[in-house]
Amino acid sequence: MQSSELPGDGPVQVGPVPLPAGRRVVPFGGSGQPVAWVTGVDVPDPGRVWSALADLREQTGLVPVLLEGEEDEEGYFFTGPADISEIDRLDPATVLTALWDGKHEDTSGPAVMFAAPLSMRFLGLDRPPPGGHSLADIAGAIFDVTMDPAANEELSRLNEIDRRNAGWPPAGDDQPGPGAEPEPFPGLAPPAEAKLSQAERDAALASLAPARVGLVPAARPADVPAAAGWVTFGVDPYEFGQVRVTRNAIWVGAVLRSFEDRFGATLLKLGPGAELRLLVDRPPRALEQASRIAGEHSVFCDECAGRGLRQIPAIAAALVGAPIWTFWWD
């Protein structure tokens, strides 16, 4: 699909779907060719428009994606297309295994991570700006507390409450001692079969706030971040087995393809900042199945479900029957 097949600047009619005036987006990097067409204003009822455009994808070769209007000046963080063929070289299980090992690598066993809303609120970090807090913001907030003994004691108290609320360590599990081997990645969760009802799907799409509507030439929705060169975060590792990649969108695309195949999870929105949303046609309906998927989510990104969740039990509970999956990276 060549970029010349994108609509031109101005209002557009895609099949029966009228769209307000938009423009081609030329990324800051790359060859100078446009990678997307995006409306110039937020579209009301964007879920309905997205769905109608998704139904036309086989005819148009254009994948719809919702975007944040406030990121127009940043070019929606599109930096030029990556080589899509690199996604073909990556096995999603290998990617997730490497991410799992990287996150859990610790001489004292698996990393202990849990959502800490009370602690974050006390530090003044509970409402991150688009793209998240900078390292300087976080370090400054923590430094100020550590210099005040009373504040430091209160932070410790709140952190312990957050720890208990997150259910860590899981009931019946003891913390591994020093030198204990971390649990290996359990493997990809099996595909789900129970589809969303039309009512569930319609309700999920109707819940979306007005947004810009973008069109990206891509073979499938999972390839859109790479096709547009979406870059908003940096995460290691970059080596997956024998394959080395230098663009996050490549390994993200490999995992998104697997989510598409196993759960009918289709790219719905990019942004704000390093947030990505999927519409899930076949979500898990039971907690046991959701727990397997939550293990993947916990290492694929930094926070899940749009609620800052990091621990597998909390993520799993949020995934049961959920028609939209939300991922966010620091």
C-alpha positions in Angstrom: 0.0 0.0 0.0 1.6 3.3 -1.2 1.2 6.5 0.7 -0.3 8.0 -2.4 -3.4 6.0 -1.7 -4.1 8.1 1.4 -6.9 10.7 1.0 -5.8 14.2 0.1 -6.1 17.2 2.5 -9.7 18.3 3.0 -13.0 16.6 3.7 -13.2 12.9 2.7 -15.9 10.4 1.8 -14.7 6.8 2.5 -17.4 4.6 1.0 -20.6 5.7 2.8 -18.7 7.3 5.7 -18.2 11.1 5.5 -15.3 12.6 7.4 -14.6 16.2 8.3 -11.6 18.0 6.7 -8.3 16.4 7.6 -4.7 16.4 6.5 -1.9 14.0 5.6 0.6 13.6 8.4 4.2 13.7 7.4 6.4 12.4 10.2 9.4 14.3 11.5 11.7 11.5 10.5 11.6 9.1 7.5 11.5 9.9 3.8 9.2 12.9 3.9 6.2 10.8 2.7 2.9 10.9 4.7 2.1 7.9 6.8 -1.5 8.7 7.8 -4.5 11.0 7.2 -6.1 12.5 10.3 -9.2 14.6 10.8 -8.6 18.2 11.8 -11.2 18.1 14.6 -12.5 15.6 17.1 -15.3 13.4 15.7 -18.3 12.8 17.9 -19.3 9.2 18.4 -15.9 8.1 17.2 -16.5 4.4 18.0 -19.3 4.2 15.4 -17.2 5.9 12.8 -14.2 3.7 13.6 -16.3 0.6 13.3 -17.8 1.7 9.9 -14.3 2.4 8.6 -13.0 -0.9 9.9 -15.7 -2.7 7.9 -14.3 -1.0 4.8 -10.6 -1.9 5.4 -10.5 -4.8 3.0 -11.7 -2.4 0.2 -9.6 0.6 1.1 -6.4 -0.8 2.5 -6.7 1.9 5.2 -6.8 0.9 8.9 -8.8 3.4 11.1 -7.3 4.4 14.4 -8.5 7.0 16.9 -6.0 9.7 18.1 -5.7 12.5 20.6 -6.3 16.0 19.1 -3.9 17.6 21.6 -1.1 15.6 20.0 -1.6 17.2 16.5 1.4 19.5 16.9 3.6 16.5 17.8 2.4 14.7 14.6 0.8 12.1 16.8 4.3 10.9 17.7 4.6 9.3 14.2 8.3 9.3 13.3 8.4 7.4 10.0 7.6 3.8 9.0 9.6 0.9 10.4 10.3 -2.1 8.2 7.1 -4.2 8.6 8.9 -7.3 7.5 10.9 -7.2 10.8 7.7 -8.1 12.6 7.6 -11.4 10.6 10.9 -12.4 12.1 9.6 -12.2 15.7 7.8 -14.9 17.5 5.4 -13.4 20.1 6.1 -16.1 22.7 9.8 -15.3 22.4 9.1 -11.6 22.8 7.0 -12.0 25.9 9.4 -14.5 27.4 12.2 -12.0 27.0 10.1 -9.2 28.5 9.1 -11.6 31.4 12.6 -12.5 32.1 13.7 -8.9 32.0 11.0 -7.8 34.4 11.5 -10.6 36.8 15.2 -10.8 36.7 16.3 -10.4 40.3 18.6 -12.3 42.6 15.9 -12.5 45.2 13.2 -13.9 42.9 10.4 -12.3 40.8 10.1 -8.5 41.0 7.6 -7.3 43.5 5.4 -4.7 41.8 2.0 -3.5 42.8 -0.4 -0.6 42.1 0.2 2.2 44.7 -2.6 4.7 44.3 -2.4 6.0 47.9 1.3 6.5 47.7 1.2 8.1 44.3 -1.5 10.5 45.5 0.5 11.4 48.6 3.5 12.2 46.4 1.4 14.3 44.1 2.0 11.9 41.2 -1.5 10.4 40.8 -2.5 12.5 37.8 0.3 12.2 35.3 0.5 14.5 32.3 0.3 13.1 28.8 3.3 10.8 28.4 3.7 10.4 32.1 5.8 12.1 34.7 9.4 12.8 34.0 12.2 11.1 36.0 12.9 14.5 37.5 9.3 14.9 38.7 9.4 11.5 40.4 12.8 11.9 41.9 11.9 15.4 43.2 8.7 14.2 44.8 10.5 11.3 46.6 13.4 13.4 47.7 11.1 16.0 49.3 9.4 13.3 51.3 12.6 11.6 52.4 13.8 14.9 53.9 10.8 15.1 56.2 10.8 12.2 58.8 7.0 12.6 59.4 6.2 12.6 55.7 8.5 9.6 55.1 6.8 7.6 57.8 3.4 8.5 56.3 4.5 7.3 52.9 5.7 4.0 54.3 2.3 3.5 56.0 0.4 4.3 52.8 2.8 2.1 50.7 2.0 -0.9 53.1 -1.7 -0.3 52.6 -1.3 -0.3 48.9 0.7 -3.5 49.1 -2.0 -5.2 51.1 -4.8 -3.9 48.8 -2.9 -5.2 45.8 -2.9 -8.7 47.3 0.9 -9.1 47.3 2.2 -11.6 48.0 -0.6 -13.9 46.7 -2.4 -15.9 49.4 -0.6 -19.2 50.0 2.6 -18.0 48.3 5.8 -17.2 50.3 8.3 -14.7 49.1 11.3 -16.5 47.5 14.5 -16.2 49.5 17.7 -14.7 48.1 19.0 -16.6 45.1 15.7 -18.2 44.4 14.9 -18.9 40.7 12.2 -16.6 39.3 9.1 -18.3 37.8 9.5 -19.0 34.1 7.1 -17.4 31.6 4.1 -19.8 31.5 3.6 -19.5 27.7 1.0 -17.9 25.6 -2.6 -18.1 26.9 -4.9 -20.2 24.7 -7.3 -18.4 22.3 -10.7 -17.4 23.6 -13.8 -18.4 21.8 -16.8 -16.6 23.3 -17.5 -13.4 21.2 -18.8 -10.1 22.4 -22.5 -9.7 21.9 -23.5 -6.9 19.5 -24.9 -5.0 22.5 -21.6 -5.4 24.4 -19.7 -4.2 21.4 -22.0 -1.3 20.7 -21.8 -0.2 24.4 -18.0 -0.3 24.4 -17.8 1.8 21.2 -20.4 4.3 22.5 -18.4 4.8 25.7 -15.5 6.5 23.8 -15.0 10.3 24.1 -14.7 12.4 20.9 -11.4 11.8 19.1 -9.6 12.5 15.9 -10.0 9.7 13.3 -6.9 8.6 11.5 -6.4 6.3 8.5 -3.1 4.4 8.0 -2.1 2.2 5.1 -1.4 -1.1 6.7 -2.0 -4.8 6.0 -3.6 -5.3 9.4 -4.4 -3.2 12.5 -1.5 -4.7 14.5 1.0 -3.2 12.0 -0.2 0.4 12.4 2.3 1.5 15.1 5.1 0.2 12.9 3.6 1.5 9.7 3.3 5.0 11.2 6.4 4.8 13.3 4.6 5.5 16.6 7.2 6.2 19.2 6.4 7.5 22.7 8.5 5.3 25.1 11.7 3.4 25.4 11.8 -0.2 26.8 14.5 -2.9 27.0 15.2 -5.6 26.0 15.7 -5.1 22.2 17.0 -8.6 21.6 14.5 -11.4 21.4 16.2 -14.7 20.9 18.4 -14.3 17.8 16.6 -11.2 16.6 17.6 -7.7 17.4 15.2 -4.8 16.8 15.8 -1.1 17.3 12.2 0.2 17.1 9.6 -0.5 19.8 6.8 -0.7 17.3 8.3 -3.9 15.9 8.1 -6.0 19.0 4.8 -4.2 20.0 3.5 -5.2 16.6 4.5 -8.9 17.0 2.5 -9.1 20.3 -0.5 -7.2 18.9 -0.6 -9.6 16.0 -0.8 -12.5 18.5 -3.6 -10.7 20.4 -5.5 -10.2 17.2 -5.2 -13.8 16.3 -6.1 -15.3 19.7 -8.6 -12.8 21.0 -9.8 -10.7 18.0 -8.2 -7.7 19.7 -8.0 -4.9 17.2 -6.2 -1.6 17.5 -8.7 1.0 18.5 -6.7 4.1 19.7 -3.2 5.5 20.1 -2.7 8.1 22.8 -2.8 10.1 24.9 1.0 9.8 25.3 2.2 6.2 25.5 -1.3 4.6 25.8 -2.7 2.1 23.4 -6.2 0.6 23.3 -7.6 -2.5 21.7 -11.2 -3.5 21.0 -11.4 -7.2 22.1 -13.9 -9.3 20.2 -13.2 -12.5 22.3 -12.3 -11.4 25.8 -11.7 -14.0 28.6 -14.9 -14.9 30.4 -13.4 -16.7 33.4 -10.8 -15.6 35.9 -8.5 -18.6 35.3 -8.2 -17.8 31.6 -7.9 -14.0 32.4 -5.0 -14.8 34.7 -3.0 -16.4 31.9 -3.6 -13.3 29.7 -2.8 -11.0 32.6 0.6 -12.5 32.9 1.3 -11.4 29.3 -0.2 -7.9 29.9 2.0 -7.4 33.0 5.2 -7.6 31.0 4.0 -6.2 27.7 3.5 -2.8 29.2 4.0 -0.9 32.5 0.4 -0.3 33.5 -2.8 -2.0 32.5 -6.6 -1.5 32.2 -6.3 2.3 32.3 -6.1 2.1 36.1 -2.4 1.8 36.7 -2.6 -1.9 37.4 0.7 -3.8 37.5 0.0 -7.0 39.5 -1.3 -10.1 37.7 -4.3 -10.8 40.1 -5.6 -7.2 39.8 -5.1 -7.2 36.0 -6.8 -10.5 35.6 -9.9 -9.3 37.6 -10.1 -6.3 35.3 -9.9 -8.4 32.1 -12.8 -10.7 32.7 -15.4 -9.8 30.0 -13.6 -6.5 29.3 -14.3 -5.4 25.7 -11.4 -2.9 25.7 -7.8 -3.5 26.7 -5.6 -0.5 27.7 -1.8 -0.5 27.8 0.5 2.3 29.0 4.2 2.6 29.0 6.4 4.8 31.2 
